[in-house]
Amino acid sequence: MERLRGLGFDASCAYISGSQPGNPRGPEAVAGQLRFTRALREWKVLPHIATASVGWTGWGDEATVWQLGAGEWRGLLDELKRLVESTPGNGLDRRLLHLANRNEYGEGHW
């Protein structure tokens, strides 16, 4: 992260919100995403844009597969919205929430 700042990057954004060991159930996957996002923000090397993912299915050979139900997804988004809105300043980390792809088949981010 220090190197990225030295290269002139304005912010960081994760492809997905951290590795989820095993095949976590919804609440564990939500907690893992929140823990990952908070940890990156606590480093304070670069502003970190929060990422939310409803699940991960991958190609079938990854170490983890998980999926959030509608209520869990809404809860994650509500938590991340509060986190983003409580971020001081007017940087990208206060203005954006990255919605990550669910799997590797229809690659894309919003």
Secondary structure, DSSP 4 states (H G I P E B T S, - for coil): -HHHHHTT---EE-SSSS---S---HHHHHHHHHHHHHHHHHH-SS-EEEEE-SEE-TTS-SS--EE--HHHHHHHHHHHHHHHHTS-SSSHHHH-EEE--S-STT----
